[in-house]
Amino acid sequence: MSHAYTQRGLCAALFMISLPLLAAETKPEQGFVDGSTLQIINRNYYFNRDYRTRGDGVFNSRQQSYREEWAQGFQGFFKSGYTEGTVGFGIDAHALLGIKLDSGRGTSGTGILPLNGQRQADDDYSSAGGALKLRAFDTELKVGDLFPVTPVFQYGDARLLPQSFRGVSLQNTSIDGLTLQGGRMHSTRNKASTNHDGELSTEYGGTTYDSASYFGGDYTFAGDGLLSLYHARFDDVWDQTYVSLAKTFVLDEQNALSLGANLYRTRDQGSARAGKIDTNAWSSYARFRTGPHAFMLAYQRIDGDQPFDYLGDGDSIYLANSVFLTDFNSPNERSWQARYDFDLAAVGVPGLSFMTRYLRGSNIDNSKVDPNGAYAYYASLGDGGKHWERDIQVKYVVQSGPAKDLSFTVMQTTHRANAAQSDGDMDQVRIVTQYPLDIF
């Protein structure tokens, strides 16, 4: 079974799936130069987090209880078109620069700046990379530095600069409404790093592995329905399968109801470096929009004696209750969410939006965690864990003029927990200003 996840095996499997589709009409291309784009993203990021409890919970047994940093980031992304012919070639390239604006030895460690051996933030850091790409009919192959987006393997972009991976990916869009994609990655450059050869790891367990493979697809039906199915293997750690179904019912011009549910099934694989894993994690939601208002209820459940884990430093967790600070993913946890959104264009301020939500998790039982696995530290927390989180976000996006698409976002989070929940009491504030500029 493991041989099917080699680079050659993965590409061959995807190619065989694409063979019946190669007779599809080739889409006209603009050419290598005419089809090129260059975008510059300017991102200013302020982040503070106050660990209000010390010694309560696994992650709060720290010497440093307060973290605060401010930085400026520049991201440049060049994407070429394809050369003419049945098989077209092109390149993608990126360059990233982060500059420290404020950080002290006593307040560093927010994750927006890399730290040296003395836990001091570097004054600046930069990185660059690229990928070769090939397109034949509706199939695209990329090799090099990549930014994959799937529910089981997705790069992280929640700090100053985005994460990237090195490997190979393949995508096919021959069937209308269906996107198939797969890949194999062997190293990473994390969000606050310049090292492209960093080890792949899991988020909560910190378990390293040599490579990861993924394959799956998304099918859009009836215009506003979406079915997704993906599978990933983190070599010698786990096999993970994801399935989701979502549908929006438009009632009239002012009202719409959206329903959705998803499931992750994770089982240990190979030599099981993280220990025994036998976890199902699922969530469901209902969202009702009426005019400028939207109301959402969500429920999430973790069935397993280990926490639900995912790609380290990444964003490959699509559970409904994975929010600003915590993921509500502890062993055997049950959680619910109530959320409200308001579009202030209705009161004469287009581009301004408001969001608030409240989440509560309970029934956490850490007592059955594998004592020899990567999550053994949870065992010290015992049974009866519970916590809650409140998020508030205000965002404004400039609608027109030279500064069109310039955005200002303020996010505030309050989190409170008892001693049997791993995160403890925390408050945090993020202020993000972003200006995407399309050069050509």
N, C-alpha and C positions, 0 to 999 in steps of 0.2 A: 504493500500500500504506500509506503513512504516514497518509493521510486516515482510514483505518479505526481509527486510534488517537486520534482527537480525542475530547473528552468526549462530544459529541453522538453520534458514531459508535459509541463503546463502549456507551453507554446504550441506543442503538437496537438494537445487536446482542443485548445481553442481554434486552431487552424482547421481541424477536422469538423468542428461544429460550424465553421464559417463556409466550408466547401459548398454546401447547397445554396449559399447566398451569393456566390461570386458571379452569378449571372445577372445580378441586379444592375440596374443602370448606374453608371458611374456619375457621381455628382461633379459638376464643373468646378474647377479650382481656379483661384485668382492668380496663382503663380507664387514663386518663392518670395519675391519682393513685394508685389502688389497685395499679397495676402498677409503681410507681416503687421504685427501690432507691437507697440511699446507702451507700457503703463508704469507710472511712478506712483507709489502709495506712500504718503507722508503720514506717520502715526506718532502722536504724542501721548504718552502713557504715564499716568500717576496712579500709584497703588499703595494703599496702606492696609495692614491687617494686624489686629490686636488680639493676641491669644490671651484671653482674660483668665483662663485657668491654667495652672502649672502643676504637673504631677497627676492630673486627672485625665486618664485616657492615654492610649499609646502614643498618639502623635503630639501631645502637648507636654510630654516630659522633656522640655527643652530648657536650655539656659536663656534663650532669647525669646521674650514674650511679645515684643512689638517690632514690626517690620514696616519700613516706609521707603519708597524709591520713586524717582521721577526720571524719565528718559525720553529721548527723541529717536525715532526709527525712520529709515528710508528703505523702501523696497522697490526694486526695478525688475520688471518682467518683460522679456522680449520673446515673442512667438513668431516664427517665420511662417510663411505659407509653404506650399509644396511645389517641387519642381514638376514640370509637365511630363505626361506619360502615364501609362497604366499604373506604374509604381512610382510614387512621388516621394521625395526625400526632403527633410527639413530639420530645423533645430529649435530648441527652446533653451533660453538662458535666463539666469537671474543673478542679481547682486544685492546684498543686504548690508546695512550699516546701522549699528546701534550706538548712541552717544549718551553717556551718563550726564544728567543734569543735576541730580541730587541723590546722595546715598552716603550713609555713614557706616562705620564698622559695627555700630550697635543697632542699626536699623536695616541692614542689607538682608537679602535672601527672599525677596518677593517672587523671584523667578523671571523678572524682566531683564536682569543683567547677570552675566557670569561672575562667579566668585573665585578669588585666588585662594591659596592655602591658608591665609589669615582671615578668611571670610570677608574680605573687602571686595567691593564691586570694581570691575575693570572700568577705566575711563571710557573705553570704546571697544567695540568688537565688530568684525565684519566677516562676510562669507560670500562666495560666488560659486556657481555651478551651472551645469547644463545637461541637456539630454538630446540624443539623436532620435529622430522619429521617421517612420516610414508609413506610407498610406497606400493601400491597394483596395480599390472599390470602397467599401464602407468599413474597412478594418484598419485600425491604427496601432502600430507597435512603437513603444518608446523604450529607450535604454539609457540609463544615466541617473541624474538627480530628479526625483519625482515627488509629486504632491498628491498621493492617492486619496480618493474620497469614496469610502464605502462604510457600511455600518459595522464591519468587522475589522477594518484596517484603514484608519483615516488620520492624516496629519493634523497636528495641533496648531491652532492659531489664536490662542486665548491670552497671549502676552504681547510683547513688543514686536517680535519677528516670528515668522512661521517656522515650523518644523519641516524637514524634508527627509527623503529616504533615497538610498541607492539600490537599484535593481532593474527589473524589466516589467513592463505592463502592456496589456493588450486590450483593445476595446473594439466592439463591433456594434453598428447601428443599422444593419441591413433591413431588419423587419421594423416597419413603422410602429412606433410606440415602445419598442423593446431595445434596451441598452444592455449588452453583455460586457463584462469586464473581468479581468483577472490579472494577477501579478505575483512576482516573487521578489522579496526584499531581503538584503543581507546586512545592511548597516543603516545608521541614522545620524542626522545632525539635529540635536534637540533645540528647543526654542531659544535657550540662552547659551548657545555653544557655537564654536567655529569648526568643530571636528566632524567631518563627514563620515568618518569610520567608527563612530560611536556604536556601542553594543546595543542591540535590540533588547528590550526588557518589558516586563509587565508593570502596570501602574501601581498597584497596591502591594503586590508581593515582592517587586523588585527582582524577579527571576530573569536572568539573562538566557538568551537562546541564539543559535547561529543564524537562523533564517526563518522567514514567515511566508506563507503562500495564501492567496485568497482567490475566490472565483464566485461569480454570481451575476445577478441581473435585476433590473427594474422594468416593470411593464406598466405603462399608463393605459388605462382603459376608460371608455365612456367620458373622455375629456378631463375628468377630475377625480378619477380613481387611481390608486397606485398599489401594485403588488410587488414586493421585494423578497428575494431569496438569495442568501449568500452563505458561503462556508469558508472558514479560515483554519489553517493549521500553523501553530507556533511550534516549531520542531522540538520534540521532547518536553513539551509543556502541556498543550491542550489542542483539541479539536473543538471548534465553535461554529454552530449553525445559527443563522438569523433568519427570521421570517416576519413580515409585517404586511398589514392590509389597512388601507386608509381610503375614505370616500367622503366627498363633500356633496351635500344635497342643497342646491340653490332653491330656496323657497320663493323668493321674489327679489326685486332689485335691492331691497334693504335687509333681507334676512337670509341666513345660510346656516346649516348645521353640518359640522365636520365630526366624523367618528373615526377612530383608529385604534389599533392594537398591535403589539409586537412581542416577540419572544426570542431570547437567546438561550441556546442549549449548549453547555460547556462541559466537556469531559476530559480528564487527563489523558495524555498521549505519550507513547514511547517510554522513555525512562522516567517520565513524570517528575521533572526537576522541581516543580512547585509543590509536589506531594499529591495526595488524592484530591481530585476535583470532580464533583458530581452535582452541578448546579443548574437550575432553570431559573431564569429571570424574565419576568414579563410585566408589561404595563398596558393600560388602555386609557383612552381619554374621550371626552365629548366636549366640543367647542361650539358655542352658539354666538353668531354675530348678528347684531341688529343695528343698522346704521353705523355710527362711529364707535359703538360699544361691542366688546367681546367678552364672554364669560366662559371659563373652562374648568372642568373637573377632571381629575386624573387619579388613577389608582395604580400602585406598583407593588410587586411581590417578589421576594427572593426565596426560592425553595432550594435549600442546600445548606450544609454545615460550614461552607466556606463563603467569603464575600464574593459577589460578582466582580470579576476583574477584567481588564481590557488592556489595550496597547499603552505602554508607558509614554507619558508626555503627549499622548495623542487625544483625539476627540472621537474615537470610535466607540461611543456609548450613546445609543439613540433612545434609551429609556426615558419615559416622560418626566420622571422626577429627578433626573440628573440636571442640576441647576448651578447657580453661581458658585456656591461654596462646597456643597457635599452632593453625593450621588444617591443617598438613601439606599445603599447596596450592601449593608452588613448582613451577616449570616441570618437567614430566616426572617428578615425584616419585612414588615408590611407598612406602606406609606400612602398618603393621599395628598392631593394638592387642590387648592382653589386659586384661580387666577382671574385677574380683570385687566383688560386693555382698553385704552381710550385714545382715539385719533382726534387731536385738537383742531384738525382742519374744519371740523363741524362748528367750531366757535370762532373761526376766522384766522387760525394760525396754521396754515398748511405746512407740513414737514415736522410738526411737533407731535410727539406721542408720549404716552404715559403707560407704565405697566407696574402692577404690584401682584404678589402672590404669597401664599402662606402654605407651608408643607409641614406635615407631622409624620414621624416614623416611630414605630414601636415594635414590640414582640421580638426584639433582637436577642438571639441566643448564641453566645460565643463559646459555650461550654463543650461543644462537640467538634471544634476545629481540630484538624489533623495536627497532633503535637510535633510531628516530624516534618511538616510542610512549611511552605513560605509564609503562611498566615498564622503561625503558632503564637505570635505575640497577641492575637486577639483573645486567646484562652484566658489570659490574666484578667480580662474584663468581666468574665462571668455572664450571667443571664440577666434579663430584665432591662436591656438597653432601650432608651427612648430619647428623642430629640425633636427640635422644630427649627425651621428656617423661615425668615421673612425677607423677601427681595423687593426692592423698589428701583425702577429705572425710568429716567427721563431722557429722551433723545430728540435732537433737532437736526434735520437735514435740509441744507439750503436747496431751494427748488429751482432757481434760475440764476442767470448772470455769470460772471467770471468765476465765482466760487461755487457753482452748481455741484452738488453731491458732497460738499464739505459737511461733515457731521460732528456733532458734539454729544457725547453720551456720559451720563452720570449714573453709576450703579452703587447702591448701598445694600449691605447684607447684615442681618443679625442672626446668629445661630446659638442655640442653647441646648445643652445635653446633660444627661446624668453621667455618673462615673462608669457605666457599662457601655457607653457609646464612644467610639474611637476618636472623634474629632474634638470634643470638648466645647467650651464656650468661646466664640469668636465673633468679632465685628470686623467688617472690611468695607473700604470705599475704593472704587475705581473711577477715574475720570479719563476718558479717551477722546481725543480729537483726531479725526482721520480725513485726509483729502486725497482722493484718487484722481490722478491726472492722466488722461489719455494723450500721449504725445503724437502718435499716429496709429 
